[in-house]
């Protein structure tokens, strides 16, 4: 007796073939699941140092910032009715370009959470300190930050600085507030 394939038999054979082919393709190229990794911030704690015109002091106390996100902690320099938090950081340009600096998330823990201040930028060539304009208006050299938007002080501040390859940008972080906290913190992102 001769066996004839019915339409149902043909469909079963085609589906079986497709299933075997799908399994073969799946196992020949193993699945890989990659979790999206959140970039960790470079943690930097600045040494206590107030404004200085001594180039050797600035160079010796400046802590290194990296391209990308930096979690910066600024320690209390002095106290009284108002506490001051000051320290230097530096960024060495890996390439000649215009870098975008973003300062944000200024925080102070404790009873008083209101802190205002600024970040000033400098380059040093030989024995000359050159102030860089970080502010948004003419003759404003400081990026003014606050835990709240007050007058010119903003919660987030973005600026651009052009650096040559190997040139070092020095930043003086200087904040004050009615607080007895040991430190304040903020994010500094360099792109």
N, C-alpha and C positions, 0 to 999 in steps of 0.2 A: 504494500500500500504506500502510495506516494504521499508525503507530508507537505501540506501547503501552509505557508506563513500567512497568518491573518494580520490584519492591521494592528491589532493589539499586541501580537508577538513582535512585530517590527518596532513598535513604539517602545516596548520593554527593552529590546536589544539596544536601541539608540540611547535610551536613558541610562542603561547600565554602562555603555561605552563612555558617555559624557561623565558619569560619576567616577569611573576609573581614571579617566583623563584628569579630572579636577583633583583627585587625591594624589595622583602622580606629580602634578605641577606644584601642589601645596608642599609635599615632602621634599621635592627637589630644591626648593627655595624656602628655607625655614623662615618662619615669621619672626620679626624682631620688633619689639615694642620698646621705644625709647621714651623715658619720662622727660618732660620738659624741665630742665634744670634752671633754677633761679640763680642768677649770678650772685655770688656772695660778695658782700662789700669788704673792701680792704679796711681793717680796723686800725686807726691811728690815734694815739693819745699824745697830745702836745705837751712839751715841757713848759713849766711856768716861766714865761718871759714876757715882759712888757715891751713897749716900743723902744727900739734901740737904733742908733745910727752907727754903731760899731759893726762893721762888716763881718769881722771874725766871730762875733757873738751870734749874729743872725745865721751865719753858715753853720756854726757848731750846734745850735739848738733846734734847727729846723728838722722836722720829721718828714719822711718821704711819702708823698701821695702818688698813686698809680692812676693810669688812664682807666676810666670806668668809675664805678661807685666807691666812694670812700666814706666810712663812718668815722667822723672826727669828734673826739672828745677834747674839750678845752677846760683845763683845771683852773680853779679859783686862785687868783694872784693875790688879792687882798680883800679885806672885808671892812666892816663898819656898817653904816646905815645902808650903803649900796655896796654890793660885792662886784669885783671886776674879775673877768676871765680873759686871759690873754695868752697867746702862744703862736709860734711860727711853724709853717709847713712849707715844703718845696715840691715842685714838680719839674722833672727833667724831660724836655720835649724829645720823644723818640724820632720825630720827623719834623721837617719845616712845614708848618701849616697854621691856619687859624683854628684855635681850640675854643670850644664852647665850655664855659664854666657854669655850673648850676649849683646854687647854694639853697638848701631847703630843709624843712623839718627841724628847725631850731627848737630844742626842748630843754626845759629845766624841771627837775623833779623836786618836790617838796611843797611847802606851804604856798610860796609865791612862785607862780609859773610864768610870770611876765619878765621877759628879758629882751633888751634891744642892743644893737651894736652894729659893727661893720666888719668887712673883710677888705683889706688893702693889698694891692699887688705891686711887686717890685721886681726889677731885674738888677743884677750887679755886674758891671764890667770894670775890671781893674779895681780902682778905689772909688768908683762912682755908683751911687744908688739912684736908679731911675724909677719914679712912680709911674704906674700904668693906670690908665683911665678904665675903671670897672663900672662906673656909674652911668646912668641912662641919659644924663643931661650934660651940657657943656661945663667943664671944670669940676665935675663930680668924680672924684677918684675912688670912692669907696662903694662897695656893694652893701647897701644898708638892709639889715635883716631884723626881724622881730618875731616873737612867738605869736604876735597878733599884727594885723595890718594897721599901723598907726602912722599918719602923715607920710613921710617918704620911706618909712620902714615897711618892708614887705615880707610875707611869709616865705615866698620863693623869689629868688633873684637870679637872672641869667645874664651872662656877659660873654664877650668874645675877646680873645687875646691872640695876637700873632707872635709866634715864636720860631726861631731858627732851630734846626736839628742840634741837640745837645745843650741848648740854652736852658737856663734854670729860672723858673718863675717862683718867687718867694711870696707867700701869703701870710699876712699878720691878721689873725683872728682876734677881735677885741669886742667884748660884750660886757654889759653891766645890768644889774637888776637888784631889786629889793629881795635878796635871797641869801640864805646861808648855805646853799648847796655847795658841794665840793667841786662840781663841774657842770658844764652844759654840753649838749651834743647837737650835731647837725650832720646832714649829708652834703658832701661835695662831690659832684659828678663832673668828670672831665672827659670830653669827647673830641 
